[in-house]
Amino acid sequence: MRYALIGCGRISTNHITAAVNNKLEIVAVCDICPEKMEDVLAKHGLENDGSIARYSDYKKMIDENDLDLVSIATESGKHAEIALDVIDAGINVIIEKPMAMNMRDAEEIIRRSDEKGVKVSACHQNRFNVAVQEVRKALETGRFGRLSHGSINVRWNRNKGYYDQAPWRGTWAEDGGCLMNQCIHGIDLLRWMMGDEVEEVYGQTRQQFHDYLEAEDVGMAVIKFKNGAIGTVEGTTNVYPQNLEETLYIFGENGTVKVGGKSTNTIDVWNFRDETVEDEKNKGLEEETSNVYGNGHTSLFADVMDAIKNDRKPYVDAVAGRNALEMVLAIYKSQKEGRPVKLPLTDFASTDMDGEFR
């Protein structure tokens, strides 16, 4: 399959790694900054590959090339606009999280991809973590029984040096705060594991230590799921002096699981009433990763390629991207209005938070 990448910043190396691992034909890369294109290609020994075209204009790139798959790894505020142009060109697309910055764009991506018959995957690659897949298997086979509650705790550090790398970080229009950028993967996992259907969200967010940003650096929420379970979210970039954990807890009448590590890649607790010999392999399971992004990009790319070949929905589809976004925006709206927010959320944008912490 013929592949191109739009956006060559911090996360782009994971996209190129996934493309190489899946033997995609890398046709082109695109970025408004030429050095970034060269940097990411050089990391993979592709800087002298004359068959890879370089573009500063993504519209020109999709016009001039016959592409099967594009991935978008620009600043978050550009994701939806670029995705819609790629979809309109009839090209399948992987969109880095968050899929969009407002509900209208997210719904339009779903609508237009259905209309055009194009596969869209939201890049929530942690769903493919070995530990996460084991939990999902236990959930789908009913081993937890009735769910009681669950939580996601993303306790990370992001200092001024991180935000100085790119002026769009921490802005309402292009990024959002810690919940939208760092914690959305965990929020996606919690919603997905707890039955996906949410009734109400109550959230509080603050900007404690990053007064040079527009958005929050800590956020907490209580979620009421339609199946009667309760969820909690804690997300922050205020942990001193470095990333501490990304931990998912699921509590059911017949099972308790804690998935931890730097990015939900280890099983710290695995207890079930109907314990089997096979359960021993999950106790203390640890997936080696080289960074907090984990290994999931390669699996996500492979799944999207298979979805294209077999004309099915990707494992992490556009609806999944919409649902994760909706959770973050519901927390924002709750903070802004000082009350619980009912779902579905029909029309809210990150930019509706402008001035919240001034």
C-alpha positions in Angstrom: 0.0 0.0 0.0 1.1 3.5 -0.8 1.5 5.7 2.3 2.2 9.3 3.1 2.8 11.2 6.4 1.5 14.7 7.1 3.3 16.4 10.0 6.9 15.5 11.1 7.0 16.5 14.7 7.6 14.6 18.0 5.2 11.7 17.4 6.0 11.2 13.6 8.9 8.8 14.2 6.3 6.3 15.6 4.3 6.6 12.4 7.4 6.0 10.2 8.4 3.1 12.4 4.9 1.6 12.0 5.0 2.2 8.2 8.4 0.5 7.9 7.4 -2.4 10.2 4.3 -3.0 8.0 6.2 -2.8 4.7 4.2 0.2 3.5 5.6 2.0 0.5 6.4 5.4 1.8 5.6 7.7 -1.1 5.8 11.1 0.5 6.2 13.2 3.7 4.8 16.6 4.4 5.7 19.4 6.8 5.9 23.2 6.5 9.4 22.9 8.1 11.8 21.1 5.7 14.3 20.2 8.5 11.6 18.2 10.3 11.0 16.1 7.3 14.8 15.4 6.9 15.1 14.7 10.7 12.4 12.1 10.8 13.6 10.3 7.6 17.2 10.4 8.9 16.1 8.6 12.1 15.1 5.7 10.0 17.9 5.8 7.5 15.6 7.1 4.7 17.1 10.6 4.2 18.8 9.5 0.9 15.8 7.6 -0.4 15.0 9.5 -3.7 11.6 7.8 -4.1 10.2 9.7 -1.0 8.9 13.0 -2.1 8.9 16.0 0.2 6.0 18.5 0.3 5.2 21.7 2.3 1.6 21.7 1.0 -0.4 18.6 1.9 -3.1 19.4 -0.6 -0.6 19.3 -3.4 0.8 16.1 -2.0 -2.6 14.3 -2.1 -3.4 15.8 -5.5 -0.1 14.6 -7.1 0.1 11.1 -5.6 -2.0 7.9 -5.8 -2.2 7.1 -2.1 -3.9 4.3 -0.2 -3.2 5.5 3.3 -2.2 8.8 5.0 -1.5 9.5 8.6 -1.9 12.9 10.2 0.6 13.9 13.0 0.4 17.7 12.9 -0.6 19.9 15.8 -4.0 18.9 17.1 -5.9 21.9 15.9 -5.2 21.0 12.3 -6.2 17.3 12.5 -9.9 17.6 11.5 -9.4 20.1 8.6 -6.6 17.9 7.0 -8.5 14.7 7.7 -11.6 16.0 5.9 -9.5 17.0 2.8 -7.9 13.5 2.8 -11.3 11.8 3.1 -12.7 14.0 0.3 -9.8 12.7 -1.9 -11.0 9.2 -1.2 -7.9 8.2 0.8 -7.9 6.1 4.0 -6.6 7.9 7.1 -5.1 7.5 10.5 -5.5 10.6 12.7 -3.3 11.2 15.7 -5.3 12.0 18.9 -7.3 14.0 19.5 -9.2 13.3 16.3 -10.6 16.9 16.3 -10.9 19.8 18.8 -14.7 20.2 18.6 -17.7 17.9 18.4 -19.0 19.2 15.1 -15.7 18.3 13.3 -15.6 14.9 14.9 -19.2 14.1 13.7 -18.4 15.4 10.2 -15.4 13.1 10.0 -17.6 10.1 10.8 -20.4 11.3 8.4 -18.1 12.0 5.5 -16.0 8.9 5.8 -19.1 6.8 5.7 -20.3 8.7 2.7 -17.0 8.3 0.8 -16.4 4.7 1.9 -13.1 5.6 3.5 -11.5 3.9 6.5 -10.7 6.2 9.4 -8.8 5.2 12.5 -8.2 7.4 15.5 -4.7 6.8 16.8 -5.5 5.5 20.3 -2.7 2.9 20.0 -2.7 1.9 23.7 -5.7 -0.3 22.9 -3.2 -2.7 21.3 -0.9 -2.9 24.4 -0.6 -6.6 25.4 -1.8 -5.8 29.0 -4.8 -3.9 27.7 -5.7 -6.7 25.3 -5.6 -9.2 28.1 -8.0 -7.1 30.2 -10.3 -6.6 27.2 -10.4 -10.4 26.6 -11.4 -11.0 30.3 -14.1 -8.3 30.0 -15.6 -9.7 26.8 -15.7 -13.2 28.2 -17.6 -11.9 31.2 -15.0 -12.7 33.8 -15.4 -9.4 35.8 -19.2 -10.0 36.2 -21.1 -6.8 37.0 -18.8 -3.8 36.9 -18.6 -1.7 40.0 -16.2 1.1 39.1 -13.0 2.0 37.3 -10.4 4.7 37.2 -7.6 6.1 35.1 -4.7 8.0 36.6 -2.2 9.7 34.3 0.4 11.3 36.5 3.0 12.7 34.3 5.5 15.6 34.1 5.8 18.2 31.3 8.1 21.1 32.0 8.6 24.5 30.3 11.2 22.9 28.0 8.6 20.6 26.5 6.1 23.5 25.9 8.9 25.7 24.4 9.5 23.1 21.7 6.3 24.1 19.9 4.3 27.3 20.3 0.9 25.5 19.8 1.2 23.4 22.9 -1.1 24.3 25.7 -3.3 26.6 23.6 -7.0 26.1 23.4 -7.2 26.3 19.6 -4.3 23.9 18.7 -3.9 21.6 21.7 -5.9 21.9 24.9 -4.3 21.0 28.2 -3.1 17.8 29.9 -6.5 16.0 29.6 -6.7 16.6 25.8 -3.1 15.9 25.0 -1.5 13.6 27.6 -4.5 11.9 29.2 -6.9 11.2 26.3 -5.4 7.8 25.7 -6.2 6.7 29.2 -9.7 8.3 29.1 -10.3 6.4 25.9 -9.4 3.1 27.6 -11.6 3.8 30.6 -14.7 4.6 28.5 -14.1 1.6 26.3 -13.6 -0.8 29.2 -16.6 0.5 31.2 -19.2 -0.1 28.5 -18.7 3.0 26.3 -22.1 4.5 27.1 -21.9 7.5 29.4 -24.8 9.3 31.1 -23.1 12.2 32.9 -19.7 13.8 33.6 -18.7 16.1 36.4 -15.2 17.6 36.2 -12.9 20.1 37.8 -9.7 21.5 36.1 -7.0 23.9 37.2 -3.9 25.5 36.0 -1.5 25.2 38.9 2.1 25.5 37.8 2.0 26.3 34.1 0.9 29.9 34.0 2.5 30.4 30.6 -0.1 28.2 29.0 -3.8 28.8 28.2 -5.1 25.4 29.3 -5.2 23.1 32.4 -2.3 21.2 33.9 -4.5 19.1 36.2 -8.1 17.7 35.8 -10.3 15.4 37.7 -13.7 13.9 36.9 -16.4 11.6 38.0 -18.3 9.7 35.3 -21.7 8.0 35.5 -21.9 5.2 33.0 -25.3 4.0 31.7 -24.6 0.4 33.0 -24.6 1.8 36.6 -20.8 1.8 37.0 -18.8 4.8 38.2 -15.5 6.0 36.7 -12.9 8.5 37.9 -10.3 10.4 35.9 -7.1 12.0 37.3 -4.8 13.6 34.7 -1.9 15.9 35.3 1.4 17.1 34.0 2.4 18.5 37.5 4.2 15.4 38.9 7.7 16.2 40.1 10.3 15.5 38.8 9.3 13.0 36.0 6.5 10.8 34.7 5.2 8.6 37.4 2.5 6.3 35.9 -0.5 5.8 33.7 -2.7 3.4 35.6 -6.0 1.8 34.8 -8.1 0.1 37.4 -11.2 -2.1 36.7 -13.3 -3.4 39.6 -16.0 -6.0 39.1 -17.9 -8.4 41.3 -15.7 -11.3 40.2 -12.4 -9.6 39.3 -9.9 -6.8 40.0 -7.3 -5.6 37.6 -4.7 -2.9 37.8 -2.8 -2.1 34.6 0.1 0.2 35.2 3.6 1.1 34.1 4.5 4.4 32.3 1.8 3.9 29.7 -0.6 1.1 30.7 1.9 -1.6 29.6 2.2 -3.8 32.7 -0.2 -5.9 34.7 0.3 -5.1 38.4 -2.8 -6.8 39.8 -4.8 -9.7 38.2 -7.3 -11.4 40.5 -10.3 -13.4 39.3 -12.8 -15.6 41.2 -12.6 -18.3 38.5 -8.8 -18.3 38.4 -7.2 -20.7 35.9 -3.6 -21.9 35.2 -3.5 -19.5 32.3 -3.9 -16.5 34.6 -0.4 -17.0 36.0 1.1 -15.6 32.8 -0.7 -12.3 33.3 0.5 -11.8 36.8 3.4 -9.3 36.5 3.1 -9.2 32.7 5.4 -6.4 31.4 5.6 -5.3 27.8 9.0 -3.6 27.0 8.6 -0.2 25.4 11.2 2.4 24.4 9.0 5.4 25.3 5.6 6.5 26.7 3.9 6.0 23.4 4.3 2.3 23.6 4.4 -0.2 20.7 0.8 0.1 19.6 1.4 2.2 16.4 2.7 -0.8 14.5 -0.3 -2.9 15.5 -2.8 -0.1 14.8 -1.3 0.4 11.3 -1.5 -3.3 10.6 -5.1 -3.4 11.7 -6.0 -0.4 9.4 -4.3 -2.1 6.4 -6.3 -5.3 7.1 -9.5 -3.2 7.4 -8.8 -1.7 4.0 -8.1 -5.1 2.4 -11.2 -6.8 4.0 -13.5 -3.8 3.8 -14.3 -3.7 7.5 -14.2 -1.0 10.2 -10.8 -0.5 11.9 -10.5 -1.8 15.5 -10.1 1.8 16.7 -12.5 3.7 14.3 -13.6 7.3 14.0 -16.4 6.7 16.5 -13.8 5.7 19.1 -12.0 9.0 18.4 -15.2 10.9 18.8 -16.0 9.2 22.1 -12.6 10.0 23.6 -12.9 13.6 22.5 -16.4 13.9 23.9 -15.2 12.8 27.3 -12.5 15.5 27.5 -14.8 18.2 26.2 -17.5 17.2 28.7 -15.0 17.7 31.5 -14.1 21.1 30.1 -17.7 22.1 29.8 -18.4 20.9 33.3 -15.5 23.1 34.6 -16.8 26.1 32.6 -20.4 25.7 33.8 -19.7 24.4 37.3 -22.2 21.6 37.0 -22.5 18.0 35.7 -22.9 17.6 31.9 -25.2 15.2 30.3 -24.1 13.2 27.3 -24.2 13.1 24.3 -22.4 16.4 23.8 -23.7 17.9 20.6 -21.7 21.2 20.2 -18.7 22.1 22.3 -15.2 23.1 21.3 -11.9 23.4 23.2 -11.9 27.1 22.2 -15.1 27.6 24.3 -12.6 27.5 27.2 -10.8 30.7 26.1 -9.9 32.8 29.1 -10.8 30.1 31.7 -7.6 30.5 33.7 -6.8 34.2 33.1 
